[in-house]
């Protein structure tokens, strides 16, 4: 190889090393910026009327557990949630009851404009199994809506604005499922902040009758109508009528108060959540997979081009893929400390695949031609091949 050819080879390697550094920095910036473990909690009191506005990633939670009075007989319960959704094209979590043993014990979620309720049950093999209940088109955008669910021997009955919406015999619940710490506005384990307003929340240690459901709806919508609040067997009830401060007081003295933290947090966020637990049959999940593959293809191409200098093709692809996988692992590890990011192994798999595909596309002649076209190296010398 001529002296000019050697100089060109050194120039190529230096430029590709710089491009590798730029690509790595770009990935770190895109996935970690802003690196803020303590983002502000975007929850505010409504300026007119009772309620909280979740205008961005935000939560309200209880610091102590909600526990049912053991003196109350039976195992039936009811849940009331007065809310106004601000979006109907997301998959989010509105309300959760969780314990250290099971951080996803019970959750009320909004999937686009539909209701999705999940609870974990313990199987005979002492393993947690998730069961689901879903009701289509139950959350009109921007409309104040009272969601009522009663849980008893007949299963679950869902009411919307005091009217019967459906009965689900296979979705059985116990009062223990509505115990533990309360979290409003997000999931206790994932970054699924819910946008909208919450105006009321109540839990009862009984199955509300249709007449009680209708009466409670009228009282929630207009508490000044003259009818007193029904607290018969109420475990907890929040009217969100404080209008200021960071405390949400429980109308039931024995129940826990809620707190609005200064910072947004996910109480039981997982570090490197395993891929099969992240899997969802949704378009959002599929789009996320595709974006994570495509996003690392340019990185794989640049890494592949760099490692092709002085190495055979197979080894260069292997080194590039390992480098991309290691970078993705570091990113996911750091994302565990950023509440608004998700730390999971699915992204490591898809990012590594994207790097591999990019490295497969790299060719020494192609890289040299590209560098020559933009004037970074001379096109006169022969290409450097392994």
Secondary structure, 3 states (H helix, E strand, C coil): CCHHHHHHHHHHHHHHHHHHHHHHHHHHHHHHCCCCCCCECCEEECCCCCCEEECCCCCEECCCCECCCCCCCCCCEEEEEEEEECCCCCEEEEEEEECCCCCCCEEEEEECCEEEEEEEEECCCCCEEEEEEEECCCCCCCCEEEEEEEEECCEEEEEECCEEEEEECCCCCCHHHHCEEEEECCCCCCCCCCCEEEEEEEEECCCCCHHHHHHHHHHHHCCCCCCCCCCCCEEEEECCCCCCCCEECCCCCCCCCEECCCECCCCCCCCCECHHHHCCCCHHHHHHHHHHHHHCHHHHHHHHHHHHCCCCHHHHHHHHHHHHHHHHHHHHHHHCCCCCCCCEHHHHHHHHHHHHHHHHHCCHHHHHHHHHHCCCCCCCCCCCCC
